[in-house]
Amino acid sequence: YQRRVHGELFSEMPVVWLKPEVDRPPTPPEKFYVCPCYKTLKRAGTLSTTGHSTNFVLSFELPTGKVPPAHWVKRGAAIVCQLNY
């Protein structure tokens, strides 16, 4: 993982290749952070019929390396597709 530069609120996410798999074995939760991905910075939206926010896109399983997933949960880390600042 990379340390955040002091004062930096956003850092660029590398390009991700989404490769679907049938019957993929579950990943060990202690080694991956399930990171939410949102369309915009506003993490709220109206609830759709699926129970998810209309702003929510999908979750990414990001390897955490030596840091436990709770490290990222405490910081509210998320992926945002559109920065409107």
PyMOL Python script that loads the backbone (N, CA, C, O; Angstrom):
from pymol import cmd

cmd.read_pdbstr("""\
ATOM      1  N   TYR A   1       0.842  -1.177   0.000  1.00  0.00           N
ATOM      2  CA  TYR A   1       0.000   0.000   0.000  1.00  0.00           C
ATOM      3  C   TYR A   1       0.878   1.227   0.000  1.00  0.00           C
ATOM      4  O   TYR A   1       2.034   1.181   0.420  1.00  0.00           O
ATOM      5  N   GLN A   2       0.323   2.323  -0.472  1.00  0.00           N
ATOM      6  CA  GLN A   2       1.097   3.554  -0.529  1.00  0.00           C
ATOM      7  C   GLN A   2       0.617   4.508   0.550  1.00  0.00           C
ATOM      8  O   GLN A   2      -0.581   4.622   0.810  1.00  0.00           O
ATOM      9  N   ARG A   3       1.545   5.176   1.161  1.00  0.00           N
ATOM     10  CA  ARG A   3       1.180   6.182   2.165  1.00  0.00           C
ATOM     11  C   ARG A   3       0.665   7.425   1.463  1.00  0.00           C
ATOM     12  O   ARG A   3       1.139   7.807   0.393  1.00  0.00           O
ATOM     13  N   ARG A   4      -0.302   8.031   2.089  1.00  0.00           N
ATOM     14  CA  ARG A   4      -0.890   9.258   1.564  1.00  0.00           C
ATOM     15  C   ARG A   4       0.093  10.399   1.770  1.00  0.00           C
ATOM     16  O   ARG A   4       0.737  10.494   2.815  1.00  0.00           O
ATOM     17  N   VAL A   5       0.203  11.253   0.783  1.00  0.00           N
ATOM     18  CA  VAL A   5       1.029  12.455   0.891  1.00  0.00           C
ATOM     19  C   VAL A   5       0.276  13.433   1.779  1.00  0.00           C
ATOM     20  O   VAL A   5      -0.935  13.601   1.629  1.00  0.00           O
ATOM     21  N   HIS A   6       0.983  14.081   2.706  1.00  0.00           N
ATOM     22  CA  HIS A   6       0.341  15.005   3.633  1.00  0.00           C
ATOM     23  C   HIS A   6      -0.466  16.061   2.874  1.00  0.00           C
ATOM     24  O   HIS A   6       0.057  16.728   1.981  1.00  0.00           O
ATOM     25  N   GLY A   7      -1.736  16.206   3.234  1.00  0.00           N
ATOM     26  CA  GLY A   7      -2.601  17.198   2.606  1.00  0.00           C
ATOM     27  C   GLY A   7      -3.303  16.711   1.346  1.00  0.00           C
ATOM     28  O   GLY A   7      -4.168  17.407   0.815  1.00  0.00           O
ATOM     29  N   GLU A   8      -2.949  15.542   0.865  1.00  0.00           N
ATOM     30  CA  GLU A   8      -3.562  15.003  -0.354  1.00  0.00           C
ATOM     31  C   GLU A   8      -4.850  14.262   0.006  1.00  0.00           C
ATOM     32  O   GLU A   8      -4.826  13.307   0.782  1.00  0.00           O
ATOM     33  N   LEU A   9      -5.968  14.703  -0.558  1.00  0.00           N
ATOM     34  CA  LEU A   9      -7.249  14.061  -0.280  1.00  0.00           C
ATOM     35  C   LEU A   9      -7.557  12.927  -1.244  1.00  0.00           C
ATOM     36  O   LEU A   9      -8.234  11.967  -0.876  1.00  0.00           O
ATOM     37  N   PHE A  10      -7.069  13.028  -2.470  1.00  0.00           N
ATOM     38  CA  PHE A  10      -7.375  12.038  -3.489  1.00  0.00           C
ATOM     39  C   PHE A  10      -6.092  11.580  -4.160  1.00  0.00           C
ATOM     40  O   PHE A  10      -5.183  12.378  -4.390  1.00  0.00           O
ATOM     41  N   SER A  11      -6.021  10.312  -4.469  1.00  0.00           N
ATOM     42  CA  SER A  11      -4.905   9.801  -5.266  1.00  0.00           C
ATOM     43  C   SER A  11      -5.489   8.944  -6.378  1.00  0.00           C
ATOM     44  O   SER A  11      -6.584   8.396  -6.245  1.00  0.00           O
ATOM     45  N   GLU A  12      -4.763   8.836  -7.455  1.00  0.00           N
ATOM     46  CA  GLU A  12      -5.265   8.151  -8.635  1.00  0.00           C
ATOM     47  C   GLU A  12      -5.225   6.641  -8.465  1.00  0.00           C
ATOM     48  O   GLU A  12      -4.240   6.082  -7.983  1.00  0.00           O
ATOM     49  N   MET A  13      -6.301   5.993  -8.864  1.00  0.00           N
ATOM     50  CA  MET A  13      -6.393   4.529  -8.835  1.00  0.00           C
ATOM     51  C   MET A  13      -5.874   4.009 -10.172  1.00  0.00           C
ATOM     52  O   MET A  13      -6.223   4.555 -11.218  1.00  0.00           O
ATOM     53  N   PRO A  14      -5.051   2.972 -10.156  1.00  0.00           N
ATOM     54  CA  PRO A  14      -4.591   2.424 -11.436  1.00  0.00           C
ATOM     55  C   PRO A  14      -5.769   1.804 -12.206  1.00  0.00           C
ATOM     56  O   PRO A  14      -6.816   1.507 -11.632  1.00  0.00           O
ATOM     57  N   VAL A  15      -5.575   1.620 -13.489  1.00  0.00           N
ATOM     58  CA  VAL A  15      -6.602   0.989 -14.313  1.00  0.00           C
ATOM     59  C   VAL A  15      -6.831  -0.429 -13.815  1.00  0.00           C
ATOM     60  O   VAL A  15      -5.885  -1.149 -13.495  1.00  0.00           O
ATOM     61  N   VAL A  16      -8.103  -0.822 -13.752  1.00  0.00           N
ATOM     62  CA  VAL A  16      -8.463  -2.146 -13.240  1.00  0.00           C
ATOM     63  C   VAL A  16      -9.124  -2.940 -14.351  1.00  0.00           C
ATOM     64  O   VAL A  16      -9.999  -2.433 -15.054  1.00  0.00           O
ATOM     65  N   TRP A  17      -8.702  -4.181 -14.504  1.00  0.00           N
ATOM     66  CA  TRP A  17      -9.304  -5.072 -15.476  1.00  0.00           C
ATOM     67  C   TRP A  17     -10.294  -5.963 -14.734  1.00  0.00           C
ATOM     68  O   TRP A  17      -9.905  -6.727 -13.851  1.00  0.00           O
ATOM     69  N   LEU A  18     -11.569  -5.865 -15.089  1.00  0.00           N
ATOM     70  CA  LEU A  18     -12.595  -6.690 -14.450  1.00  0.00           C
ATOM     71  C   LEU A  18     -12.749  -7.976 -15.246  1.00  0.00           C
ATOM     72  O   LEU A  18     -13.203  -7.964 -16.390  1.00  0.00           O
ATOM     73  N   LYS A  19     -12.368  -9.073 -14.631  1.00  0.00           N
ATOM     74  CA  LYS A  19     -12.410 -10.368 -15.299  1.00  0.00           C
ATOM     75  C   LYS A  19     -13.407 -11.269 -14.552  1.00  0.00           C
ATOM     76  O   LYS A  19     -13.105 -11.747 -13.459  1.00  0.00           O
ATOM     77  N   PRO A  20     -14.580 -11.500 -15.130  1.00  0.00           N
ATOM     78  CA  PRO A  20     -15.573 -12.335 -14.448  1.00  0.00           C
ATOM     79  C   PRO A  20     -15.134 -13.796 -14.383  1.00  0.00           C
ATOM     80  O   PRO A  20     -14.505 -14.318 -15.304  1.00  0.00           O
ATOM     81  N   GLU A  21     -15.482 -14.435 -13.278  1.00  0.00           N
ATOM     82  CA  GLU A  21     -15.171 -15.856 -13.091  1.00  0.00           C
ATOM     83  C   GLU A  21     -16.407 -16.560 -12.576  1.00  0.00           C
ATOM     84  O   GLU A  21     -17.161 -16.006 -11.776  1.00  0.00           O
ATOM     85  N   VAL A  22     -16.611 -17.773 -13.032  1.00  0.00           N
ATOM     86  CA  VAL A  22     -17.723 -18.589 -12.557  1.00  0.00           C
ATOM     87  C   VAL A  22     -17.251 -19.377 -11.338  1.00  0.00           C
ATOM     88  O   VAL A  22     -16.177 -19.978 -11.359  1.00  0.00           O
ATOM     89  N   ASP A  23     -18.059 -19.371 -10.275  1.00  0.00           N
ATOM     90  CA  ASP A  23     -17.761 -20.134  -9.047  1.00  0.00           C
ATOM     91  C   ASP A  23     -16.384 -19.834  -8.488  1.00  0.00           C
ATOM     92  O   ASP A  23     -15.630 -20.748  -8.153  1.00  0.00           O
ATOM     93  N   ARG A  24     -16.055 -18.557  -8.386  1.00  0.00           N
ATOM     94  CA  ARG A  24     -14.767 -18.130  -7.833  1.00  0.00           C
ATOM     95  C   ARG A  24     -14.725 -18.435  -6.343  1.00  0.00           C
ATOM     96  O   ARG A  24     -15.688 -18.138  -5.637  1.00  0.00           O
ATOM     97  N   PRO A  25     -13.647 -19.015  -5.845  1.00  0.00           N
ATOM     98  CA  PRO A  25     -13.551 -19.275  -4.402  1.00  0.00           C
ATOM     99  C   PRO A  25     -13.502 -17.961  -3.626  1.00  0.00           C
ATOM    100  O   PRO A  25     -12.962 -16.973  -4.123  1.00  0.00           O
ATOM    101  N   PRO A  26     -14.054 -17.937  -2.425  1.00  0.00           N
ATOM    102  CA  PRO A  26     -14.047 -16.692  -1.636  1.00  0.00           C
ATOM    103  C   PRO A  26     -12.622 -16.276  -1.264  1.00  0.00           C
ATOM    104  O   PRO A  26     -11.742 -17.112  -1.061  1.00  0.00           O
ATOM    105  N   THR A  27     -12.425 -14.969  -1.184  1.00  0.00           N
ATOM    106  CA  THR A  27     -11.117 -14.444  -0.794  1.00  0.00           C
ATOM    107  C   THR A  27     -11.045 -14.353   0.728  1.00  0.00           C
ATOM    108  O   THR A  27     -12.063 -14.113   1.378  1.00  0.00           O
ATOM    109  N   PRO A  28      -9.863 -14.540   1.302  1.00  0.00           N
ATOM    110  CA  PRO A  28      -9.742 -14.436   2.759  1.00  0.00           C
ATOM    111  C   PRO A  28      -9.973 -13.001   3.223  1.00  0.00           C
ATOM    112  O   PRO A  28      -9.248 -12.104   2.795  1.00  0.00           O
ATOM    113  N   PRO A  29     -10.959 -12.757   4.084  1.00  0.00           N
ATOM    114  CA  PRO A  29     -11.298 -11.384   4.480  1.00  0.00           C
ATOM    115  C   PRO A  29     -10.189 -10.654   5.222  1.00  0.00           C
ATOM    116  O   PRO A  29     -10.172  -9.423   5.228  1.00  0.00           O
ATOM    117  N   GLU A  30      -9.264 -11.371   5.844  1.00  0.00           N
ATOM    118  CA  GLU A  30      -8.205 -10.701   6.599  1.00  0.00           C
ATOM    119  C   GLU A  30      -7.099 -10.149   5.688  1.00  0.00           C
ATOM    120  O   GLU A  30      -6.215  -9.440   6.169  1.00  0.00           O
ATOM    121  N   LYS A  31      -7.128 -10.455   4.404  1.00  0.00           N
ATOM    122  CA  LYS A  31      -6.086  -9.992   3.489  1.00  0.00           C
ATOM    123  C   LYS A  31      -6.600  -9.022   2.424  1.00  0.00           C
ATOM    124  O   LYS A  31      -5.815  -8.514   1.624  1.00  0.00           O
ATOM    125  N   PHE A  32      -7.914  -8.760   2.406  1.00  0.00           N
ATOM    126  CA  PHE A  32      -8.494  -7.898   1.388  1.00  0.00           C
ATOM    127  C   PHE A  32      -9.453  -6.894   2.010  1.00  0.00           C
ATOM    128  O   PHE A  32     -10.207  -7.219   2.928  1.00  0.00           O
ATOM    129  N   TYR A  33      -9.413  -5.669   1.497  1.00  0.00           N
ATOM    130  CA  TYR A  33     -10.376  -4.637   1.895  1.00  0.00           C
ATOM    131  C   TYR A  33     -11.443  -4.572   0.810  1.00  0.00           C
ATOM    132  O   TYR A  33     -11.134  -4.357  -0.362  1.00  0.00           O
ATOM    133  N   VAL A  34     -12.695  -4.758   1.202  1.00  0.00           N
ATOM    134  CA  VAL A  34     -13.807  -4.651   0.264  1.00  0.00           C
ATOM    135  C   VAL A  34     -14.126  -3.165   0.140  1.00  0.00           C
ATOM    136  O   VAL A  34     -14.822  -2.591   0.978  1.00  0.00           O
ATOM    137  N   CYS A  35     -13.605  -2.558  -0.915  1.00  0.00           N
ATOM    138  CA  CYS A  35     -13.658  -1.110  -1.112  1.00  0.00           C
ATOM    139  C   CYS A  35     -14.852  -0.731  -1.983  1.00  0.00           C
ATOM    140  O   CYS A  35     -14.966  -1.200  -3.116  1.00  0.00           O
ATOM    141  N   PRO A  36     -15.741   0.115  -1.462  1.00  0.00           N
ATOM    142  CA  PRO A  36     -16.884   0.539  -2.283  1.00  0.00           C
ATOM    143  C   PRO A  36     -16.456   1.512  -3.368  1.00  0.00           C
ATOM    144  O   PRO A  36     -15.522   2.291  -3.181  1.00  0.00           O
ATOM    145  N   CYS A  37     -17.135   1.466  -4.492  1.00  0.00           N
ATOM    146  CA  CYS A  37     -16.895   2.381  -5.594  1.00  0.00           C
ATOM    147  C   CYS A  37     -18.174   3.170  -5.842  1.00  0.00           C
ATOM    148  O   CYS A  37     -19.246   2.589  -6.007  1.00  0.00           O
ATOM    149  N   TYR A  38     -18.060   4.492  -5.867  1.00  0.00           N
ATOM    150  CA  TYR A  38     -19.211   5.373  -6.058  1.00  0.00           C
ATOM    151  C   TYR A  38     -19.049   6.185  -7.336  1.00  0.00           C
ATOM    152  O   TYR A  38     -17.931   6.412  -7.799  1.00  0.00           O
ATOM    153  N   LYS A  39     -20.169   6.621  -7.904  1.00  0.00           N
ATOM    154  CA  LYS A  39     -20.139   7.455  -9.105  1.00  0.00           C
ATOM    155  C   LYS A  39     -19.581   8.844  -8.796  1.00  0.00           C
ATOM    156  O   LYS A  39     -18.756   9.362  -9.549  1.00  0.00           O
ATOM    157  N   THR A  40     -20.026   9.446  -7.696  1.00  0.00           N
ATOM    158  CA  THR A  40     -19.613  10.798  -7.333  1.00  0.00           C
ATOM    159  C   THR A  40     -19.112  10.828  -5.894  1.00  0.00           C
ATOM    160  O   THR A  40     -19.206   9.833  -5.176  1.00  0.00           O
ATOM    161  N   LEU A  41     -18.581  11.972  -5.478  1.00  0.00           N
ATOM    162  CA  LEU A  41     -18.090  12.127  -4.110  1.00  0.00           C
ATOM    163  C   LEU A  41     -19.186  11.975  -3.069  1.00  0.00           C
ATOM    164  O   LEU A  41     -18.923  11.537  -1.949  1.00  0.00           O
ATOM    165  N   LYS A  42     -20.406  12.332  -3.429  1.00  0.00           N
ATOM    166  CA  LYS A  42     -21.515  12.204  -2.487  1.00  0.00           C
ATOM    167  C   LYS A  42     -21.835  10.717  -2.342  1.00  0.00           C
ATOM    168  O   LYS A  42     -22.275  10.075  -3.296  1.00  0.00           O
ATOM    169  N   ARG A  43     -21.614  10.181  -1.162  1.00  0.00           N
ATOM    170  CA  ARG A  43     -21.776   8.745  -0.965  1.00  0.00           C
ATOM    171  C   ARG A  43     -23.225   8.347  -0.700  1.00  0.00           C
ATOM    172  O   ARG A  43     -23.504   7.209  -0.322  1.00  0.00           O
ATOM    173  N   ALA A  44     -24.118   9.265  -0.895  1.00  0.00           N
ATOM    174  CA  ALA A  44     -25.534   8.981  -0.689  1.00  0.00           C
ATOM    175  C   ALA A  44     -26.255   9.059  -2.023  1.00  0.00           C
ATOM    176  O   ALA A  44     -25.752   9.649  -2.979  1.00  0.00           O
ATOM    177  N   GLY A  45     -27.393   8.483  -2.080  1.00  0.00           N
ATOM    178  CA  GLY A  45     -28.237   8.503  -3.261  1.00  0.00           C
ATOM    179  C   GLY A  45     -29.584   7.928  -2.859  1.00  0.00           C
ATOM    180  O   GLY A  45     -29.796   7.608  -1.690  1.00  0.00           O
ATOM    181  N   THR A  46     -30.462   7.800  -3.777  1.00  0.00           N
ATOM    182  CA  THR A  46     -31.751   7.188  -3.439  1.00  0.00           C
ATOM    183  C   THR A  46     -31.588   5.679  -3.499  1.00  0.00           C
ATOM    184  O   THR A  46     -30.817   5.160  -4.306  1.00  0.00           O
ATOM    185  N   LEU A  47     -32.312   4.984  -2.646  1.00  0.00           N
ATOM    186  CA  LEU A  47     -32.231   3.531  -2.637  1.00  0.00           C
ATOM    187  C   LEU A  47     -32.993   2.964  -3.825  1.00  0.00           C
ATOM    188  O   LEU A  47     -34.131   3.346  -4.095  1.00  0.00           O
ATOM    189  N   SER A  48     -32.345   2.053  -4.522  1.00  0.00           N
ATOM    190  CA  SER A  48     -33.001   1.405  -5.649  1.00  0.00           C
ATOM    191  C   SER A  48     -33.731   0.163  -5.151  1.00  0.00           C
ATOM    192  O   SER A  48     -33.703  -0.136  -3.957  1.00  0.00           O
ATOM    193  N   THR A  49     -34.368  -0.547  -6.038  1.00  0.00           N
ATOM    194  CA  THR A  49     -35.115  -1.751  -5.652  1.00  0.00           C
ATOM    195  C   THR A  49     -34.198  -2.856  -5.156  1.00  0.00           C
ATOM    196  O   THR A  49     -34.658  -3.777  -4.482  1.00  0.00           O
ATOM    197  N   THR A  50     -32.897  -2.784  -5.477  1.00  0.00           N
ATOM    198  CA  THR A  50     -31.948  -3.795  -5.009  1.00  0.00           C
ATOM    199  C   THR A  50     -31.488  -3.524  -3.582  1.00  0.00           C
ATOM    200  O   THR A  50     -30.843  -4.375  -2.969  1.00  0.00           O
ATOM    201  N   GLY A  51     -31.812  -2.350  -3.046  1.00  0.00           N
ATOM    202  CA  GLY A  51     -31.380  -1.999  -1.694  1.00  0.00           C
ATOM    203  C   GLY A  51     -30.085  -1.221  -1.656  1.00  0.00           C
ATOM    204  O   GLY A  51     -29.650  -0.798  -0.585  1.00  0.00           O
ATOM    205  N   HIS A  52     -29.456  -1.021  -2.813  1.00  0.00           N
ATOM    206  CA  HIS A  52     -28.217  -0.243  -2.891  1.00  0.00           C
ATOM    207  C   HIS A  52     -28.532   1.193  -3.274  1.00  0.00           C
ATOM    208  O   HIS A  52     -29.584   1.482  -3.844  1.00  0.00           O
ATOM    209  N   SER A  53     -27.620   2.072  -2.957  1.00  0.00           N
ATOM    210  CA  SER A  53     -27.740   3.468  -3.357  1.00  0.00           C
ATOM    211  C   SER A  53     -27.549   3.574  -4.870  1.00  0.00           C
ATOM    212  O   SER A  53     -26.775   2.814  -5.453  1.00  0.00           O
ATOM    213  N   THR A  54     -28.247   4.507  -5.499  1.00  0.00           N
ATOM    214  CA  THR A  54     -28.075   4.709  -6.933  1.00  0.00           C
ATOM    215  C   THR A  54     -26.708   5.288  -7.259  1.00  0.00           C
ATOM    216  O   THR A  54     -26.313   5.309  -8.424  1.00  0.00           O
ATOM    217  N   ASN A  55     -25.986   5.753  -6.265  1.00  0.00           N
ATOM    218  CA  ASN A  55     -24.640   6.282  -6.443  1.00  0.00           C
ATOM    219  C   ASN A  55     -23.587   5.171  -6.356  1.00  0.00           C
ATOM    220  O   ASN A  55     -22.459   5.358  -6.814  1.00  0.00           O
ATOM    221  N   PHE A  56     -23.933   4.041  -5.784  1.00  0.00           N
ATOM    222  CA  PHE A  56     -23.016   2.913  -5.602  1.00  0.00           C
ATOM    223  C   PHE A  56     -22.842   2.166  -6.919  1.00  0.00           C
ATOM    224  O   PHE A  56     -23.823   1.892  -7.610  1.00  0.00           O
ATOM    225  N   VAL A  57     -21.592   1.833  -7.272  1.00  0.00           N
ATOM    226  CA  VAL A  57     -21.327   1.111  -8.515  1.00  0.00           C
ATOM    227  C   VAL A  57     -21.070  -0.364  -8.222  1.00  0.00           C
ATOM    228  O   VAL A  57     -21.851  -1.224  -8.630  1.00  0.00           O
ATOM    229  N   LEU A  58     -19.980  -0.659  -7.518  1.00  0.00           N
ATOM    230  CA  LEU A  58     -19.634  -2.021  -7.140  1.00  0.00           C
ATOM    231  C   LEU A  58     -18.559  -1.983  -6.074  1.00  0.00           C
ATOM    232  O   LEU A  58     -18.050  -0.913  -5.738  1.00  0.00           O
ATOM    233  N   SER A  59     -18.213  -3.135  -5.543  1.00  0.00           N
ATOM    234  CA  SER A  59     -17.144  -3.230  -4.543  1.00  0.00           C
ATOM    235  C   SER A  59     -15.927  -3.902  -5.170  1.00  0.00           C
ATOM    236  O   SER A  59     -16.050  -4.842  -5.955  1.00  0.00           O
ATOM    237  N   PHE A  60     -14.760  -3.402  -4.808  1.00  0.00           N
ATOM    238  CA  PHE A  60     -13.501  -3.990  -5.255  1.00  0.00           C
ATOM    239  C   PHE A  60     -12.846  -4.677  -4.070  1.00  0.00           C
ATOM    240  O   PHE A  60     -12.845  -4.133  -2.966  1.00  0.00           O
ATOM    241  N   GLU A  61     -12.292  -5.852  -4.277  1.00  0.00           N
ATOM    242  CA  GLU A  61     -11.512  -6.536  -3.249  1.00  0.00           C
ATOM    243  C   GLU A  61     -10.055  -6.147  -3.467  1.00  0.00           C
ATOM    244  O   GLU A  61      -9.394  -6.649  -4.376  1.00  0.00           O
ATOM    245  N   LEU A  62      -9.568  -5.252  -2.624  1.00  0.00           N
ATOM    246  CA  LEU A  62      -8.200  -4.750  -2.770  1.00  0.00           C
ATOM    247  C   LEU A  62      -7.283  -5.416  -1.749  1.00  0.00           C
ATOM    248  O   LEU A  62      -7.596  -5.422  -0.559  1.00  0.00           O
ATOM    249  N   PRO A  63      -6.157  -5.977  -2.188  1.00  0.00           N
ATOM    250  CA  PRO A  63      -5.218  -6.576  -1.237  1.00  0.00           C
ATOM    251  C   PRO A  63      -4.643  -5.504  -0.321  1.00  0.00           C
ATOM    252  O   PRO A  63      -4.302  -4.411  -0.772  1.00  0.00           O
ATOM    253  N   THR A  64      -4.537  -5.820   0.964  1.00  0.00           N
ATOM    254  CA  THR A  64      -4.082  -4.832   1.940  1.00  0.00           C
ATOM    255  C   THR A  64      -2.618  -4.998   2.338  1.00  0.00           C
ATOM    256  O   THR A  64      -2.071  -4.147   3.039  1.00  0.00           O
ATOM    257  N   GLY A  65      -1.989  -6.060   1.909  1.00  0.00           N
ATOM    258  CA  GLY A  65      -0.576  -6.262   2.251  1.00  0.00           C
ATOM    259  C   GLY A  65      -0.404  -6.502   3.740  1.00  0.00           C
ATOM    260  O   GLY A  65      -1.050  -7.379   4.313  1.00  0.00           O
ATOM    261  N   LYS A  66       0.467  -5.721   4.367  1.00  0.00           N
ATOM    262  CA  LYS A  66       0.763  -5.894   5.790  1.00  0.00           C
ATOM    263  C   LYS A  66      -0.253  -5.214   6.691  1.00  0.00           C
ATOM    264  O   LYS A  66      -0.274  -5.461   7.896  1.00  0.00           O
ATOM    265  N   VAL A  67      -1.094  -4.361   6.123  1.00  0.00           N
ATOM    266  CA  VAL A  67      -2.057  -3.582   6.907  1.00  0.00           C
ATOM    267  C   VAL A  67      -3.389  -4.330   6.962  1.00  0.00           C
ATOM    268  O   VAL A  67      -3.843  -4.833   5.934  1.00  0.00           O
ATOM    269  N   PRO A  68      -4.025  -4.418   8.128  1.00  0.00           N
ATOM    270  CA  PRO A  68      -5.327  -5.094   8.191  1.00  0.00           C
ATOM    271  C   PRO A  68      -6.407  -4.258   7.490  1.00  0.00           C
ATOM    272  O   PRO A  68      -6.284  -3.035   7.418  1.00  0.00           O
ATOM    273  N   PRO A  69      -7.455  -4.898   6.978  1.00  0.00           N
ATOM    274  CA  PRO A  69      -8.535  -4.154   6.311  1.00  0.00           C
ATOM    275  C   PRO A  69      -9.160  -3.069   7.189  1.00  0.00           C
ATOM    276  O   PRO A  69      -9.640  -2.061   6.671  1.00  0.00           O
ATOM    277  N   ALA A  70      -9.159  -3.262   8.500  1.00  0.00           N
ATOM    278  CA  ALA A  70      -9.735  -2.271   9.425  1.00  0.00           C
ATOM    279  C   ALA A  70      -9.051  -0.910   9.288  1.00  0.00           C
ATOM    280  O   ALA A  70      -9.671   0.122   9.546  1.00  0.00           O
ATOM    281  N   HIS A  71      -7.782  -0.902   8.886  1.00  0.00           N
ATOM    282  CA  HIS A  71      -7.041   0.350   8.660  1.00  0.00           C
ATOM    283  C   HIS A  71      -7.782   1.228   7.649  1.00  0.00           C
ATOM    284  O   HIS A  71      -7.916   2.435   7.848  1.00  0.00           O
ATOM    285  N   TRP A  72      -8.262   0.613   6.567  1.00  0.00           N
ATOM    286  CA  TRP A  72      -8.949   1.355   5.510  1.00  0.00           C
ATOM    287  C   TRP A  72     -10.398   1.644   5.875  1.00  0.00           C
ATOM    288  O   TRP A  72     -10.953   2.664   5.468  1.00  0.00           O
ATOM    289  N   VAL A  73     -11.005   0.758   6.634  1.00  0.00           N
ATOM    290  CA  VAL A  73     -12.391   0.979   7.086  1.00  0.00           C
ATOM    291  C   VAL A  73     -12.438   2.216   7.973  1.00  0.00           C
ATOM    292  O   VAL A  73     -13.318   3.059   7.807  1.00  0.00           O
ATOM    293  N   LYS A  74     -11.504   2.336   8.914  1.00  0.00           N
ATOM    294  CA  LYS A  74     -11.460   3.491   9.823  1.00  0.00           C
ATOM    295  C   LYS A  74     -11.297   4.811   9.073  1.00  0.00           C
ATOM    296  O   LYS A  74     -11.778   5.850   9.525  1.00  0.00           O
ATOM    297  N   ARG A  75     -10.629   4.768   7.946  1.00  0.00           N
ATOM    298  CA  ARG A  75     -10.390   5.985   7.168  1.00  0.00           C
ATOM    299  C   ARG A  75     -11.486   6.267   6.147  1.00  0.00           C
ATOM    300  O   ARG A  75     -11.465   7.295   5.469  1.00  0.00           O
ATOM    301  N   GLY A  76     -12.433   5.359   6.044  1.00  0.00           N
ATOM    302  CA  GLY A  76     -13.535   5.551   5.098  1.00  0.00           C
ATOM    303  C   GLY A  76     -13.065   5.545   3.655  1.00  0.00           C
ATOM    304  O   GLY A  76     -13.612   6.270   2.824  1.00  0.00           O
ATOM    305  N   ALA A  77     -12.060   4.738   3.346  1.00  0.00           N
ATOM    306  CA  ALA A  77     -11.502   4.711   1.996  1.00  0.00           C
ATOM    307  C   ALA A  77     -12.518   4.199   0.994  1.00  0.00           C
ATOM    308  O   ALA A  77     -13.206   3.210   1.246  1.00  0.00           O
ATOM    309  N   ALA A  78     -12.613   4.873  -0.141  1.00  0.00           N
ATOM    310  CA  ALA A  78     -13.522   4.480  -1.207  1.00  0.00           C
ATOM    311  C   ALA A  78     -12.948   4.900  -2.549  1.00  0.00           C
ATOM    312  O   ALA A  78     -12.076   5.765  -2.624  1.00  0.00           O
ATOM    313  N   ILE A  79     -13.446   4.280  -3.598  1.00  0.00           N
ATOM    314  CA  ILE A  79     -13.077   4.657  -4.960  1.00  0.00           C
ATOM    315  C   ILE A  79     -14.205   5.533  -5.503  1.00  0.00           C
ATOM    316  O   ILE A  79     -15.382   5.214  -5.335  1.00  0.00           O
ATOM    317  N   VAL A  80     -13.842   6.627  -6.147  1.00  0.00           N
ATOM    318  CA  VAL A  80     -14.813   7.555  -6.709  1.00  0.00           C
ATOM    319  C   VAL A  80     -14.532   7.707  -8.197  1.00  0.00           C
ATOM    320  O   VAL A  80     -13.394   7.957  -8.595  1.00  0.00           O
ATOM    321  N   CYS A  81     -15.561   7.557  -9.015  1.00  0.00           N
ATOM    322  CA  CYS A  81     -15.378   7.653 -10.478  1.00  0.00           C
ATOM    323  C   CYS A  81     -15.277   9.085 -10.966  1.00  0.00           C
ATOM    324  O   CYS A  81     -14.601   9.354 -11.959  1.00  0.00           O
ATOM    325  N   GLN A  82     -15.937  10.007 -10.284  1.00  0.00           N
ATOM    326  CA  GLN A  82     -15.980  11.399 -10.761  1.00  0.00           C
ATOM    327  C   GLN A  82     -15.715  12.347  -9.614  1.00  0.00           C
ATOM    328  O   GLN A  82     -16.492  12.401  -8.661  1.00  0.00           O
ATOM    329  N   LEU A  83     -14.631  13.094  -9.691  1.00  0.00           N
ATOM    330  CA  LEU A  83     -14.341  14.111  -8.687  1.00  0.00           C
ATOM    331  C   LEU A  83     -14.936  15.421  -9.159  1.00  0.00           C
ATOM    332  O   LEU A  83     -14.614  15.901 -10.246  1.00  0.00           O
ATOM    333  N   ASN A  84     -15.799  15.997  -8.349  1.00  0.00           N
ATOM    334  CA  ASN A  84     -16.415  17.283  -8.720  1.00  0.00           C
ATOM    335  C   ASN A  84     -16.037  18.335  -7.686  1.00  0.00           C
ATOM    336  O   ASN A  84     -16.886  18.847  -6.956  1.00  0.00           O
ATOM    337  N   TYR A  85     -14.757  18.642  -7.638  1.00  0.00           N
ATOM    338  CA  TYR A  85     -14.269  19.659  -6.713  1.00  0.00           C
ATOM    339  C   TYR A  85     -13.725  20.832  -7.457  1.00  0.00           C
ATOM    340  O   TYR A  85     -13.266  21.794  -6.842  1.00  0.00           O
TER     341      TYR A  85
END
""", "prot")
cmd.dss("prot")
cmd.show_as("cartoon", "prot")
cmd.util.cbc("prot")
cmd.orient("prot")
